[in-house]
């Protein structure tokens, strides 16, 4: 099967922060999982580089917009690599291939009779680069950025969004799982049912953008330009090959809830008008909160993901973000919570289990995992954990998948205490039983590693390496997730997750 997953493209008016990392990691987890299933995966991320905010940010730095974009886009590209993201392409909306496709796309809207030129005045939030109705403001301010919108009036081209109100409503009712979680689906449908007004899709007061193909005096509105990246990337990501017929429609768009309206209402209407199939689904995650506030470049309360990764390790960060915060909901994160998760679950429960298992195989069986007939009951529990993990990943429930994995980790720790290999080793008559216990611990940890691989890819391979189990990419496919352990030599090593000791 094919699987096309996207992040939103990130706006380059400022440097990346942990909120960007969170979305990218989420998409990477799901992309890696689908590769484990054997699917043909295309994973897209990148940067959104047009619009007034970018031009202003560049001017403040004494740079041209393109110079600014080149510099900041590279910061996002570096972040993607440091997150160990497995994206297949990194799109920039300043790519010539993207800009040409955007012009072709808006011509299709025009040919469909869905573009009109009008003069419009409205309340415009420069941070959002979008218009607001009075009813949508909170105390007269933008509900997202808490700044007062300014009145803006100009002659623009309009997309006749109102024409698609009933068609969108019918689509939503026929596809109740198209936007997840359900609360976001309800929010988008409510927005549609309240009545849709036509939207401006060009700007005459801005020059930093893709020119309207039939009117060089206007540029295409940055949000329309940005949304089209999900299509355009496929047409030039692989030189000389158009992947659009292969991978479109996308299986999943991932994003934070502040851009729901653009993706769940405007984007499908644009696709309907241009004659493209709609994506198969959208997953909307919540905000990471620190001290009860959303992380935001505008508010200046961001947490540097580079520093977090350097101090605590990438896989530990990837684990914590999705273990601590239920994917799809808002959640509070912080150093104290990280250290508790790290010490209790990574160091004590998983890391210690790996160390004990390797140590006991080394001490009692000369470092070679013994062959044995598995404990049927424990093997069945392992199979059930794999099935539960797969079901949760299939449903994009990353946090629940981690809980299923940790159920197995904790079961294996109880198994050690129940069977007490150190006592079995003292009785030669229990040699076969000891072989079984050691074999089952390695087999169980092997399943833990395979299931954990999408979230903690390096850790999964390292556990398998220490256990002497096959750990090439092909060995991580879920078709190999059976209860078995190769009779191979284990490798002792330093603790997988050294405990974080209290300061002072």
N, C-alpha and C positions, 0 to 999 in steps of 0.2 A: 504494500500500500504506500501511497505518497502522503507526506505530511509537511505542510508549509506553515511555519509559525513566524510571527513578527513581534518585535517590540515597537513602540512608537519611536519615531525618530526624534532625537533630542535636540532641543533648541540651543544654539551656540552663542547666545547673548552672554553667557557666563560659563565657568568651568563646571565639570560634573561633580555630583555629590552622591551620598549613599542611596538617595531615592532612585537615582538613575541605575545604580548598581543593583538594587533590589529587583527592578523590572527585568533587567538584563539577565540576572541569575535565574529568575523564575522561568523565563523563556528558554534559557539554556538547559535547565533541569528537564523541562518537557521535551526539548529537542533530543537530548541525550537518551531519555527514556524511550522515545519512539525509535531511535536508532537501535537500542537494545531489543526492541520488538522485531527488528528487521525491516522497518519501514524506510522508504526513500525520502529523506528529510532535506528540506531547504529552510534554513534559519537566517532571517534577515534582521539587521539592526543598522543604525546609521545616524546621520545628523541632518537637522532642518536648518537651513542657512540663509533664508531670505527674510524680508520684512523690515519694518521700521526699527524694531528694537535692536536688531543686529547692526543696522546702519548707525544707530545712535551709539551703541557700545563701541563700534569701530572708531567713530569720530572722537569719542572721549579719550581714546588711546592714541589718537593721531595716526591711525592706520586706515587704509582703504578697506571697504567691507570684505573683499576677497582675502586680503592679508589677514584680517582678523579671523575669518572663517577657517582659513588654512591652519592657523595656529590652534584655535580652540577645538576644531574637529580632530586634530591629532591627539589632543588630550583625551577625547572620548574614545578614540581608537586605542590608545594606550590602556585606558581603563578596561576596555573590552578584553584586551589580551591579559591584563593582570587578573581579571575575573575568571580566566580560563574558559571564556565563552567560546563555544564551538560554532560560531556563526559562519555561514557559507559566503556571505557577502556583507560589505559595509558600504551602504549607499550614502552619498552626499547629494543634496538637492541642487548643488552647483555643478554636478556632473552634466556634461553636454547631453548624454543619453537620456537622463531624466528630464531635462528642460525641453528637449524635442518631443518627448512623449507627452508631457503636460500640455503642450500646445496642441498636439493631435487630439488629446482627450477633450479639451474645452471646445474644440471645433465640433466634436461629436455632440456636445451639449447644444451648441448653436444650431447644428443641422437638425436636431430633434425638436427645435422650436422652443427650447427651454431657457433661452437667454434674451433679456431685454435691457435696453439702456434707460436709466432713470436718474433723477436727482434725488438724493436722500440725505436727511439729517438725522442723527441719532447720538446716543450716549456711548462713547467709545472708550474702552479700557486699553491703554497702551500696553500694559503688562500682558493682558490676554490676547491683544491684537484682535479684539472682537467687540461687537455692539451688544448693548444690554437694553432691555425694556426697564422702565421705571419699576414695574412689579417685581423684577428679579433682583433689584438692589437691596442691600441690607444697611439700613440707616444711611441711605444715599450713597453707599459705597459698593464697589465690586465685591461679591460674596467670597471670591477666592483670594484676592490680593489686598482687600481692605483699603483701596484707594478710590478717590472720587473720579468717575469717568468724566471725560471732557466732551462737549458737544462738537461733533464733526459733521460737516456738510460738504458733499461733493457729488459730481456726476460719475456714476459707475455702471458697470454691467451687472445685471442681477440674474441669479439662477432662480427659476420659478419653483421653489421648494413646495409651495402650497399645492401645486398640482399633484404631489405625491403623498399627500396626507393620508388618504384612504388606502392607497396601495401599501404604504408603510404599516398602517394599523392592521390591515389584513395579514401582512407578512408576520408581524409580531404575534398576532393571535394564533397563527398557524404554526409558529415555531417558538413555543414558550421557553425553550432552553437556549435560545440563540444568544442572549446576553446572560451571563452569570456573574455574581450570584443573583438570586431571584429579586432581591431588593433593587438592584440596578436595572434589571429588566422592567420592573414596575415603574421605576423612575423615568426610563426612556419612553415607555408606552404612554405614561401620563403626559409627558411633554408633547408627544404627537397628538394625543387626544385633546389637549388644550387648544390646539390650532396652530398650524405652521404658517409663518410668514416668509415671503421670498427673501433671499439673502444676497447681499453684495458679494460678488466674486472677483472684483478688481479694485484697484486703487489708482487714482490719478495723481495723488499727492506724494507718492513714493516712487523712486526709480530703481531701488535695489530689489529686483524680483524678475520673474519670467515674463517677458512682454506678451500682452494679449496678441495673438497672431494676426487679427484683423484690425488692430488699433495700437500702433506703437507708442501712443501717448499714455497707455495704461499698463500696469503690471497685474499679474494674477495674484489674488489674495493669498497670503502665505499659507493659510490653513488648507485651502483647496490644493495648492501646489504640494503641500506636505502629504496630504492623504493619498495622493496619486502615486506616491513612492512604492506602495505595496504592489502595484501593477508594473510600474516602469522598471523597477530593479530586475525583474525577471527577463526583460527584453535585452539587457546588455550585461548582466552579471557574468555570463560565460561568453567570451568573445566569439562571434560568428554563430551563436545558437540562441534561439528564442525559446525560453523556458515557460513562457506564458501558457501555451497549450498544455504543458506538462503539469504545472503546479497550481494554476489558478482554477477554481477559487481556493483561497487560503483556508486551511482548517481552523486556524486560531489567530486572532489579534489579541495581544496582551497589552494592558495599559493601566494607569491609575485612574481613579474615578473622576478627576477634575476635567478630563477630556472625553467624558462619556457622550455628551451631546454631539460632538463632531463625528465620533466614530459610529454611534448607534442610530443617529438620525440623519445627519447630513451625508455621510459617506454612502450608506445604502441608497439614498435617493439619487446621488450623483451616478452611482453605478447603474441604477435602473435607467436613468436618462441616457447614459452612454452605451447601454446595451451589453453590459458585463454581468456575469453571475455574481451573486452576493457571497461574501465569506460564509463559512459554515458555522462560525461562532466567535464570540468575543468574551474574554475573561477580564473582569474589572477588579483590580486589587485595591485595598485600602491604603491608608497613609501609615508610614512609620512615624511614630510620635516620640518626641523627647521632651520630657517635662510637660506633656499634655498638648504640645503644639506640633502641627505638621512641619516637617522639614521643608524649607523653602529658600531658594536663592534670594527672593525679594526680602524676606524677613531676616536673613543672615544667621539662621540657627542651624546651619548644615553641619554634618559630621563627615570628615574627610575619609573616604573609603580606603585611600592609599595608606594612611596612618593605621587604620584598624587592621588591615591585612598584614602590614609589616609587623605589628606588635603581637597579633594573635594567630596569624596563619589564615590563608584563604579558605580552606575547607571548613575550618571552625567557624568562620564568618558565615559561609553559605549555610551551614547547618543551623547556626543560631537564628538567623533571620527567619527561617521557615519553621523552626521548632518553636520559637517564642511567639510568633505572630501567625494566627490562623490565616492562611492564604485566602484573600478576598475580603478580609476585615481590617479595620484599623487596629493598631497595636502599639504599645509602649515598649521601647527598647532602651537599653542603657548598659553601662559597664558592669554594674552589680549583677544584673540579670544574666549577662553574658558569662561572667565568671562562675556563677552558680551552675548554669547549664554545662559549661565547659568542664568544671571539676566533677560534678555529679554524674553526668551522662557520658561525656567523652573520655575523661580520664579514668573515673572509677568503674563505670559499667562496661564501656566498650574497650578502652585501652587496656584496662587491667585484665579483662577476659582474654584478650589476645595474648598478653604477656604470660598469664598463667598457663594457657593452653600450650604455647610454644615451650615454656619452661618444663611442663610436665611431660610432653612428648620427648624433650631432650633428656630429662632425668630418668624416665622409666622405660623409654624405648629407643635409646641411642640416637634420638633426633629424627627418627623416621616414623611418620604417621602409619600406624598399623592398619592392615586390612581387617575388616570385621563385618559381620552382619549387623545392620543398624538396629537401634531400638525403634520398633515399628510405631509406637505411640509418639515418640519425640519426632520422628521423621514426618508423621502425619501433621503434627503441629507446625513443623517447618513449612510443609507444603501449603497449609492453610494461611500462614503468614505471607508467603509469596503471593498467593491468590489475592489476599486482601490488599497487599501493597500494589499489585498490578491494577486492581479495580479502582483504587484511589487515584493512581497516576492517570489512568484512562479518563477519570472524571475531573482531572486537573486539580485534585485535592492533595497538594504537596504535603501540607502539614499532617493530614490524616495518614498519608503513606509513611511518613517518618514515624508516626505512632505505631503503625503495624510493624515496622522494622524493630522499633525499640521493645515491643512486646516479645519478639524473638530473642533480642539481646538479653532481656531480663529473665526469660525462660531458660536460656543457656546458663546464666549465672546461678539460677536455682538448681539446675541440673548438676552443676559442679558440687554444690553443697549437699545435695541429696545423695549423690553417688560417692562422694569423698574419695577421689582417686588415690590420695595419699595413704588411705587405709587399705584399699584394694591392693596397692603395690606391696604391702607387707605380707600378703597371703598368696603363695604360688598357685593355690587352687582357684584363685580369682583372676588368673592371668587373662583368660578369654574375656571376662567381664571388663577388665581394665582396657583391653584392646578396643572393646566396643565403645566405652566411654570416651576414650581419646579420639577414636575415629569420628564419633558423633559430634564432639566439640569442634573438630576441624571442619566437618561437613556443615555444621550449623553456621559457623563463622563464614564459610564460603558463601552460603546463601545470603547472610547478612551483607557481605561485601557486594554481591551482585545487585541486591535490592538498593543498597546505599549508593551505588555508583553514579546515578544521575545527579545526586546532590553533592556527594563528596568523591569526585572521580579519582583524585590522587590517593586519598586515604584508602579507597576500595582496592586499588592496585597494590598499595603497600601492604595491606593486610594479607592479600593473596600471596604476595611475594614472601612474606614472613612464614606463611603456612606451607610454602613450597607448592602451591597450587597454580595451575596455568593462569596467566594474567594478561595475555595478549588481547587486543580489542575483540577478536572473534570469540575468545573464551568468555567474554562478559555478556554475550547475547542471552536473552532470557530463555531461549530454547534449552540452555544448559543448566537451568535452575532446578536441578534435581538433587536429592539428598545423597551426596556421595563425596568422597575425598580420595584424591590420588595418594598412593603410598609413596611419599616423597620426603625429602629432607627439609625440616623447618629451619628458619634462620632467626637466631636470637638477635635482638637489637635494643636500643634505648627505648624508653617508654614512648608509645605512639603519641600520647598527649601529656606532656609533663604538667603536673599540677601547678596552678597559679597560686602562689603563696600570698597571704595578706601583706600589704605594704607595712613596713615598720616592724 
